[in-house]
Amino acid sequence: MSDVGRPNIPNGSEALRRDRDQARQQLGETVAELTGKFDIPGRVEDKAHETADAARHRVADAKQHAHETADAARHRVADAKQAAHETAEQARAQAGHLVDRAAKVPEPVIHKGKQLVGAARMRPAPIAAAAVAGVVLFWWMRRRRA
């Protein structure tokens, strides 16, 4: 017989068994690949687990950021309270100083001041005219110097 036109076929039973085993192995791998591709529920479950893990990480990051922001806000509030307390103490000290100075003003000066205020309330027109004249005089002097 002539081997022309025929594929190269091994002529031993051992060679046939090797070919058969190799074909089975390749077929098994192909089936496994196709099963993996067509295993939609399994792929969906894997994707769901990946998505859930990513969401857990994002939630953890958001919690951490929220805690850091809250801590920073607490520190700012504490600093603002301290500054307000210090400012209030300074205002109390200045008010006490002004009260002490007011208490040292002689009685005749206080009496004259009250008389002037009473007179200004009775005749506001002359006081307003004097204020306008003072503003005009101030403006004129500033303009002359410039």
C-alpha positions in Angstrom: 0.0 0.0 0.0 1.0 3.5 -0.7 1.1 6.2 1.9 0.4 8.9 -0.6 -2.7 11.1 0.2 -3.2 9.6 3.7 -2.6 11.5 6.9 0.3 10.4 9.0 -1.4 7.8 11.3 0.7 6.1 13.9 0.6 2.4 13.5 1.1 1.3 17.0 -1.5 0.7 19.7 0.6 2.7 22.1 0.6 5.7 19.8 -3.2 5.4 19.4 -3.6 5.5 23.2 -1.4 8.5 23.5 -3.4 10.3 20.8 -6.6 9.3 22.5 -5.4 10.5 26.0 -4.2 13.8 24.5 -7.5 14.4 22.8 -9.4 13.6 26.0 -7.2 16.1 27.9 -7.7 18.8 25.3 -11.4 18.1 25.2 -11.6 18.2 29.1 -9.8 21.6 29.1 -12.1 22.9 26.4 -15.2 21.7 28.3 -13.8 23.4 31.5 -13.3 26.7 29.6 -16.8 26.5 28.1 -18.3 25.6 31.5 -16.6 28.6 33.0 -17.9 30.9 30.3 -21.4 29.6 30.5 -21.6 29.5 34.3 -23.6 32.7 34.4 -24.8 32.3 38.0 -21.3 31.6 39.2 -19.9 34.7 37.3 -22.7 36.8 38.7 -22.0 35.7 42.2 -18.3 36.4 41.8 -19.1 39.9 40.4 -21.5 40.5 43.3 -18.8 39.6 45.8 -16.3 41.9 44.1 -18.8 44.7 44.1 -19.7 44.1 47.8 -16.0 44.1 48.8 -15.4 47.4 46.9 -18.5 48.9 48.6 -17.2 47.8 52.0 -13.9 49.5 51.3 -15.6 52.7 50.2 -17.8 52.7 53.3 -14.7 52.1 55.5 -12.9 55.0 53.8 -15.9 57.3 54.2 -16.2 56.4 57.9 -12.5 57.2 58.4 -12.9 60.5 56.6 -16.0 61.4 58.6 -14.2 60.6 61.9 -11.2 62.7 60.8 -13.5 65.6 59.8 -15.4 65.3 63.1 -12.2 65.4 65.1 -11.0 68.4 63.2 -14.4 70.2 63.9 -14.2 69.3 67.6 -10.7 70.9 67.8 -11.9 74.0 66.0 -14.9 74.3 68.3 -12.6 73.9 71.3 -10.2 76.6 69.9 -13.2 78.9 69.2 -14.5 78.4 72.8 -11.1 79.2 74.2 -10.7 82.3 72.1 -14.3 83.5 73.0 -13.5 82.9 76.7 -10.3 84.9 76.5 -12.0 87.7 74.6 -14.8 87.8 77.2 -12.3 88.0 80.0 -10.5 90.9 78.2 -13.8 92.7 77.7 -14.7 92.3 81.4 -11.3 93.7 82.4 -11.7 96.7 80.1 -15.3 97.3 81.3 -14.1 97.2 84.9 -11.4 99.6 84.0 -13.9 102.0 82.4 -16.3 101.7 85.3 -13.4 102.6 87.7 -12.5 105.6 85.5 -16.2 106.7 85.3 -16.4 106.5 89.1 -13.4 108.9 89.4 -15.1 111.6 87.3 -16.0 114.5 89.6 -19.7 115.1 90.3 -19.7 118.7 88.8 -18.4 117.3 85.4 -21.1 114.7 85.4 -23.8 117.3 86.2 -22.6 119.6 83.4 -22.5 116.7 80.9 -26.1 115.9 81.7 -27.1 119.5 81.3 -25.5 119.7 77.9 -27.2 116.5 76.8 -30.6 117.8 78.0 -30.0 121.1 76.1 -29.1 119.3 72.9 -32.2 117.3 73.1 -34.4 120.4 73.5 -32.7 122.3 70.6 -31.4 119.7 68.1 -31.2 122.2 65.2 -28.2 124.3 66.5 -26.4 121.1 67.4 -27.0 119.6 63.9 -25.8 122.9 62.3 -22.7 122.9 64.4 -22.0 119.3 63.4 -22.4 120.1 59.7 -20.2 123.1 60.0 -17.5 121.0 61.7 -17.6 118.4 58.9 -17.4 121.1 56.2 -14.5 122.7 58.0 -12.7 119.3 58.4 -13.3 118.6 54.7 -12.0 122.0 53.6 -8.8 121.7 55.7 -8.1 118.2 54.3 -8.6 119.4 50.8 -6.3 122.4 51.3 -3.5 120.2 52.6 -3.7 117.8 49.6 
